Amino acid sequence: LTDTLAGIVLAQTFVSAPFTIVAARSAFAALDPALLDVAATLGMRSHKRFLGVALPAAASGITAGLLLTWLRAFGEFGATVVVAYHPYSLPVLTYVRFGGFGLSEAVAPTLLAIVAAGSVLAAVGARRYLPRRAIPVTIPATAPSALLSSDKLRFRIDCRLGELHLRVAHEARSRTLAILGASGAGKTTLLRCLAGLVDYEGGIVVLGQKVLGNLPPEGRGIGYVPQEPSLLPHRTLWQQVTLGPDVDANAASYWIERLGLRGFERRLPEELSGGQRQRVALARALARAPQLLLLDEPFSGLDTSVRHQLRRELRQLLIDTTSSSVLVTHDPEEAALLADEILVVAEGRLVQSGPAAEVLRCPSSVAVARVLGIANIHSGRVTAPGVIETHEVPLHVHAATLCPVGTEVVWSIRPEHVAISFDPARPLPYDAAVVDSVDVGHALELRVVVLGSLDLVVRFESDARPLPTTSCSVALRATHLTIWPADGATVPPPTGADGRAGSQSRSRRNSPNGPDHEVGEYFRFGLETSADSG
């Protein structure tokens, strides 16, 4: 191979190609995994995900590696002279001319090298000035008919992912579900199992009469909105929304119009605000007319005003399209706004489920109460029928809700359910003192200490700013208290004056403290689920 063109090429490749390999590997490693997940749910198979998503997303890094490789090879001297002096490479030619004839003979090849390098750099930077694809303007008057479906979801998932063992089964009674839980509880894993993005050991996913569990994500006909918008950096808004291989242009145009993105079709992601990027992600998911819409905390990274606006828009969209949806969130208010039914997950288990209002009003355990963000959670002890002593303060509650005397219990009450009075002429049962107050605009939130020992958070609407005094009195209505035995035993449901069970009775059935059923034992479509999963 000495003194041949092939030998020089091999030598140049050996010393220069690692620049491309290292740069490409880094570019692919930096690729957002959610991009490929979204592409899969849009119907793109693996080779199309690589060619249409991964490769374009990593193009900048690969281009940089190729440019470094070219520059290294273009200026390489040592590897060439080891193999041959002839045929010449440009650096060797410059060296020979300079050594044999002086500086004047080396000027021409040096200028040629500069012109060649400048041309390559110009070509690399020129692509940003290429014209962007024209956008169709046809806008259909109504939503795509494929979205007008009210199929309900039912599933059983058994999945191990690292230390998490997710075992959840549920049959939905409404078309909009929300999954609540603390960080690490398995919410996102459950959603990804429903989307087919995670392999699980056993289970089933059914939407209406269609079995989804044995289908790959590209064949499930779903829309997926991850936590981040996950947009391709070099694609326009229109190209993002029409990324799916079977997306209808009219449907894409409809959702762009519906979500307030008209006029931005030719903009790149860097030219859009955070709220606009999130709308693009939602339009991309809806443009394929999905049978099921999966949303993984889609508004968590937005500021408060944009988040509230997008929540309202999404609520109206779900009402208008009647499409089935599953929302993952850690915000109970967001769950209540966007779902008719709530599932609370803790440590990979379903600990409570039911209508949104019932779950929020009647948490079935301390863990659920903490997930719902209830501020006042305290321990106590039953000292007499109808009396709990907590921090040396006796609380009077319905006797029917209590365990035997001497039982250790945990109780809670929402801040807005604590009555407060600043009028000495109209005192409430417990004297208290205000130790802190926060004006949150629409309400006052106080931290009070009852009888010098019980710390409570109180929230109420008041026009009195500032507070008239730090002395006050409070009352805790028995009907607003939720009580659990500290040992995890089942609590009897509260009864009213007429002796009938209150609304908490249904949520108690789903207590996580009961028997640890196997998945197959408590999951029966249309049968035991009415009792077991709320």
VENSULGI-V883035 format. One record per residue. N is the residue number from 1. RES is the residue in one small letter. PHI is phi in whole degrees, -180 to 180 (none if undefined). PSI is psi in degrees with one decimal (none if undefined). Layout:
# VENSULGI-V883035
n;res;phi;psi
N;RES;PHI;PSI
N;RES;PHI;PSI
This chain:
# VENSULGI-V883035
n;res;phi;psi
1;l;none;-8.8
2;t;-67;147.7
3;d;60;30.3
4;t;-129;156.5
5;l;-64;-39.3
6;a;-62;-39.7
7;g;-63;-42.0
8;i;-65;-41.4
9;v;-62;-43.8
10;l;-62;-42.9
11;a;-64;-43.8
12;q;-63;-42.4
13;t;-63;-40.9
14;f;-61;-40.7
15;v;-89;-18.2
16;s;-108;-34.2
17;a;-58;-32.7
18;p;-55;-26.3
19;f;-62;-42.0
20;t;-67;-43.5
21;i;-63;-46.8
22;v;-64;-44.5
23;a;-66;-42.3
24;a;-65;-41.9
25;r;-62;-42.6
26;s;-65;-38.9
27;a;-65;-42.2
28;f;-70;-35.6
29;a;-66;-31.3
30;a;-83;-3.4
31;l;-66;134.1
32;d;-66;117.2
33;p;-60;-28.4
34;a;-64;-25.7
35;l;-60;-45.5
36;l;-71;-34.3
37;d;-63;-45.9
38;v;-62;-43.9
39;a;-60;-38.6
40;a;-64;-43.5
41;t;-71;-17.1
42;l;-85;0.5
43;g;98;11.0
44;m;-89;126.2
45;r;-76;173.2
46;s;-59;-43.8
47;h;-68;-34.4
48;k;-72;-32.2
49;r;-65;-36.7
50;f;-70;-49.3
51;l;-74;-34.9
52;g;-96;-17.4
53;v;-124;-60.0
54;a;-64;-47.3
55;l;-65;-47.6
56;p;-63;-36.9
57;a;-67;-32.6
58;a;-93;5.5
59;a;-60;-38.5
60;s;-62;-45.0
61;g;-66;-40.4
62;i;-66;-40.4
63;t;-61;-42.0
64;a;-62;-40.7
65;g;-65;-41.2
66;l;-64;-39.3
67;l;-66;-42.2
68;l;-64;-39.2
69;t;-62;-45.0
70;w;-64;-44.9
71;l;-62;-40.4
72;r;-66;-42.6
73;a;-71;-37.3
74;f;-64;-33.7
75;g;-102;6.6
76;e;-69;132.6
77;f;-120;-49.3
78;g;-62;-47.4
79;a;-64;-32.3
80;t;-71;-46.3
81;v;-70;-23.0
82;v;-66;-37.2
83;v;-85;-42.8
84;a;-168;156.8
85;y;-98;-14.2
86;h;-149;132.1
87;p;-69;151.2
88;y;-79;146.2
89;s;-96;166.4
90;l;-61;-43.6
91;p;-62;-39.7
92;v;-68;-40.1
93;l;-60;-43.8
94;t;-62;-41.8
95;y;-63;-44.4
96;v;-66;-42.8
97;r;-63;-41.9
98;f;-69;-42.9
99;g;-70;-31.8
100;g;-95;-29.0
101;f;-129;-6.6
102;g;98;-177.3
103;l;-64;-36.4
104;s;-60;-36.3
105;e;-78;-15.6
106;a;-92;-7.8
107;v;-67;-45.4
108;a;-61;-52.0
109;p;-64;-30.4
110;t;-66;-44.5
111;l;-62;-37.7
112;l;-61;-40.9
113;a;-64;-42.0
114;i;-66;-43.9
115;v;-63;-42.6
116;a;-63;-45.0
117;a;-64;-42.9
118;g;-63;-38.0
119;s;-65;-41.8
120;v;-65;-44.3
121;l;-63;-39.9
122;a;-65;-41.1
123;a;-65;-38.4
124;v;-65;-41.0
125;g;-83;-10.5
126;a;-75;-21.6
127;r;-66;-24.1
128;r;-68;-18.1
129;y;-97;3.1
130;l;-67;144.5
131;p;-65;145.2
132;r;-90;151.9
133;r;-62;140.9
134;a;-64;151.6
135;i;-114;128.0
136;p;-68;153.9
137;v;-117;5.4
138;t;-67;128.3
139;i;-126;111.6
140;p;-68;153.9
141;a;-79;-24.3
142;t;-126;164.8
143;a;-67;150.9
144;p;-56;134.3
145;s;-65;-26.3
146;a;-63;-21.1
147;l;-82;-13.1
148;l;-83;71.9
149;s;-137;145.0
150;s;-123;30.6
151;d;-62;140.6
152;k;-101;153.1
153;l;-99;142.3
154;r;-141;141.6
155;f;-157;157.1
156;r;-138;121.3
157;i;-123;130.7
158;d;-130;105.7
159;c;-140;133.7
160;r;-108;127.2
161;l;-139;99.9
162;g;66;-129.0
163;e;-85;-8.1
164;l;-87;128.3
165;h;-115;104.3
166;l;-92;121.2
167;r;-136;100.1
168;v;-137;135.5
169;a;-136;142.2
170;h;-163;146.6
171;e;-121;114.7
172;a;-72;143.4
173;r;-106;-4.0
174;s;-137;168.9
175;r;-89;-12.5
176;t;-118;119.9
177;l;-117;150.3
178;a;-128;137.1
179;i;-109;116.9
180;l;-106;150.4
181;g;172;161.2
182;a;-74;169.4
183;s;-61;133.8
184;g;84;4.3
185;a;-76;-20.6
186;g;112;12.6
187;k;-63;-54.2
188;t;-66;-37.9
189;t;-61;-42.2
190;l;-61;-43.7
191;l;-64;-40.5
192;r;-69;-30.0
193;c;-67;-41.8
194;l;-63;-33.2
195;a;-81;-12.2
196;g;82;15.0
197;l;-88;-10.3
198;v;-128;132.4
199;d;-78;135.8
200;y;-129;156.0
201;e;-68;-42.0
202;g;-157;157.0
203;g;142;-173.5
204;i;-153;147.1
205;v;-132;121.8
206;v;-130;131.7
207;l;-118;109.0
208;g;64;-117.0
209;q;-104;2.6
210;k;-97;123.7
211;v;-85;116.3
212;l;-97;-20.7
213;g;-61;-28.8
214;n;-97;12.6
215;l;-106;147.0
216;p;-70;164.3
217;p;-59;-33.6
218;e;-73;-12.0
219;g;-107;5.5
220;r;-89;-12.9
221;g;65;44.0
222;i;-115;162.5
223;g;-114;134.9
224;y;-128;125.6
225;v;-119;106.3
226;p;-76;179.4
227;q;-62;-41.4
228;e;-101;153.3
229;p;-58;-32.2
230;s;54;62.8
231;l;-102;147.3
232;l;-72;126.9
233;p;-65;-28.3
234;h;-107;18.4
235;r;-113;143.4
236;t;-73;169.3
237;l;-56;-44.4
238;w;-62;-41.6
239;q;-67;-31.2
240;q;-66;-47.0
241;v;-69;-31.0
242;t;-98;25.0
243;l;-65;-36.7
244;g;-62;142.1
245;p;-67;-22.6
246;d;-115;24.5
247;v;-76;131.1
248;d;-83;133.6
249;a;-61;-36.9
250;n;-65;-40.5
251;a;-65;-42.8
252;a;-61;-43.9
253;s;-64;-37.7
254;y;-61;-48.0
255;w;-72;-31.1
256;i;-62;-43.8
257;e;-66;-44.9
258;r;-64;-35.2
259;l;-95;14.8
260;g;72;31.2
261;l;-108;6.0
262;r;-61;132.6
263;g;99;-11.4
264;f;-109;13.0
265;e;-60;-28.8
266;r;-98;8.3
267;r;-87;148.4
268;l;-87;162.4
269;p;-54;-37.1
270;e;-68;-14.2
271;e;-97;7.6
272;l;-115;153.7
273;s;-78;171.3
274;g;-61;-43.4
275;g;-65;-38.7
276;q;-67;-39.4
277;r;-63;-38.1
278;q;-69;-35.5
279;r;-65;-37.7
280;v;-62;-44.2
281;a;-61;-38.7
282;l;-70;-42.5
283;a;-63;-38.2
284;r;-62;-40.7
285;a;-70;-36.1
286;l;-82;-24.0
287;a;-65;-22.3
288;r;-86;4.4
289;a;55;61.2
290;p;-72;150.9
291;q;-79;-23.7
292;l;-143;131.4
293;l;-107;122.3
294;l;-112;124.8
295;l;-125;120.2
296;d;-106;91.9
297;e;43;57.7
298;p;-69;-16.2
299;f;-115;11.4
300;s;-67;-27.9
301;g;-94;8.2
302;l;-101;158.7
303;d;-73;166.4
304;t;-60;-47.0
305;s;-65;-43.1
306;v;-67;-39.8
307;r;-61;-46.3
308;h;-64;-40.2
309;q;-64;-45.6
310;l;-68;-33.3
311;r;-60;-46.5
312;r;-64;-40.9
313;e;-64;-42.7
314;l;-67;-37.8
315;r;-60;-46.6
316;q;-66;-36.5
317;l;-63;-43.5
318;l;-66;-34.8
319;i;-68;-43.4
320;d;-71;-37.8
321;t;-90;-17.2
322;t;52;31.4
323;s;-82;151.6
324;s;-77;145.1
325;s;-150;153.0
326;v;-130;122.8
327;l;-113;129.1
328;v;-99;128.6
329;t;-156;160.6
330;h;-110;5.5
331;d;-107;110.0
332;p;-59;-35.7
333;e;-64;-41.8
334;e;-65;-38.8
335;a;-63;-43.8
336;a;-66;-32.9
337;l;-75;-34.7
338;l;-111;2.9
339;a;-144;147.2
340;d;-90;-17.6
341;e;-137;139.5
342;i;-121;136.0
343;l;-114;127.4
344;v;-106;124.2
345;v;-115;136.5
346;a;-142;127.2
347;e;52;41.1
348;g;79;10.6
349;r;-124;149.2
350;l;-83;112.7
351;v;-100;-18.2
352;q;-164;145.2
353;s;-151;157.5
354;g;155;-174.9
355;p;-55;145.4
356;a;-56;-47.5
357;a;-62;-38.5
358;e;-69;-43.4
359;v;-64;-42.7
360;l;-69;-32.8
361;r;-83;-32.5
362;c;-130;74.7
363;p;-62;139.3
364;s;-87;-8.3
365;s;-157;169.4
366;v;-62;-39.8
367;a;-60;-42.3
368;v;-65;-42.0
369;a;-59;-39.4
370;r;-69;-39.1
371;v;-61;-37.7
372;l;-77;-5.2
373;g;77;24.5
374;i;-70;124.1
375;a;-76;-37.7
376;n;-95;94.9
377;i;-127;120.5
378;h;-138;157.0
379;s;-97;159.6
380;g;-164;-171.2
381;r;-146;136.4
382;v;-74;115.7
383;t;-103;-17.4
384;a;-164;161.5
385;p;-56;119.9
386;g;84;10.9
387;v;-134;129.4
388;i;-118;130.5
389;e;-100;122.6
390;t;-134;120.2
391;h;53;41.5
392;e;67;17.0
393;v;-113;122.9
394;p;-82;129.6
395;l;-112;131.9
396;h;-97;123.0
397;v;-132;174.7
398;h;-64;129.1
399;a;-61;-31.0
400;a;-68;-17.0
401;t;-88;-7.6
402;l;-100;156.5
403;c;-86;177.0
404;p;-58;158.3
405;v;-58;136.1
406;g;98;-9.4
407;t;-73;133.5
408;e;-79;133.7
409;v;-133;165.4
410;v;-124;136.6
411;w;-134;160.9
412;s;-148;159.0
413;i;-151;138.9
414;r;-70;145.7
415;p;-56;-35.3
416;e;-76;-10.0
417;h;-96;-2.9
418;v;-86;117.0
419;a;-78;143.2
420;i;-139;145.9
421;s;-139;137.6
422;f;-108;6.5
423;d;-95;110.4
424;p;-61;-25.3
425;a;-76;-16.8
426;r;-130;68.9
427;p;-75;151.5
428;l;-98;171.0
429;p;-59;-31.8
430;y;-117;126.7
431;d;-75;143.1
432;a;-149;167.7
433;a;-133;137.8
434;v;-82;123.1
435;v;-108;-13.4
436;d;-162;149.2
437;s;-145;143.2
438;v;-134;126.7
439;d;-92;109.9
440;v;-96;16.1
441;g;97;-67.4
442;h;-91;-5.3
443;a;-160;166.4
444;l;-106;135.9
445;e;-116;120.1
446;l;-115;149.0
447;r;-110;118.1
448;v;-121;153.6
449;v;-115;119.3
450;v;-91;126.1
451;l;51;33.2
452;g;76;4.1
453;s;-142;-31.5
454;l;-95;117.6
455;d;-92;122.6
456;l;-131;150.6
457;v;-104;130.7
458;v;-123;134.6
459;r;-129;132.0
460;f;-157;158.0
461;e;-88;133.0
462;s;-156;143.9
463;d;-91;-4.2
464;a;-84;103.9
465;r;-132;117.9
466;p;-78;-178.0
467;l;-66;143.4
468;p;-66;-29.7
469;t;-163;162.6
470;t;-90;-9.2
471;s;-89;138.2
472;c;-156;179.8
473;s;-138;149.9
474;v;-131;163.1
475;a;-139;140.3
476;l;-118;104.8
477;r;-69;136.1
478;a;-61;-33.3
479;t;-71;-15.3
480;h;-98;-3.7
481;l;-85;137.6
482;t;-113;132.0
483;i;-129;136.5
484;w;-132;138.5
485;p;-63;140.9
486;a;-66;-24.0
487;d;-86;-0.1
488;g;89;6.3
489;a;-69;162.2
490;t;-73;136.5
491;v;-96;132.1
492;p;-62;146.8
493;p;-67;150.2
494;p;-70;151.9
495;t;-122;145.0
496;g;-87;-170.6
497;a;-65;-25.8
498;d;-87;1.3
499;g;84;0.1
500;r;-86;149.4
501;a;-67;142.6
502;g;-83;-174.0
503;s;-71;-13.7
504;q;-71;-18.9
505;s;-59;-37.3
506;r;-70;-38.5
507;s;-71;-25.4
508;r;-65;-29.4
509;r;-60;-27.5
510;n;-98;21.6
511;s;-60;133.2
512;p;-71;-6.9
513;n;-91;0.2
514;g;-80;-165.7
515;p;-60;147.0
516;d;-87;88.7
517;h;-71;147.3
518;e;-71;153.1
519;v;-57;-47.4
520;g;-65;-22.8
521;e;-78;-35.2
522;y;-106;3.7
523;f;-107;107.3
524;r;-137;118.0
525;f;-61;120.5
526;g;76;3.6
527;l;-116;-99.2
528;e;-68;-15.1
529;t;-60;-26.6
530;s;-64;-27.8
531;a;-99;-36.7
532;d;-82;-33.0
533;s;-112;15.5
534;g;78;none
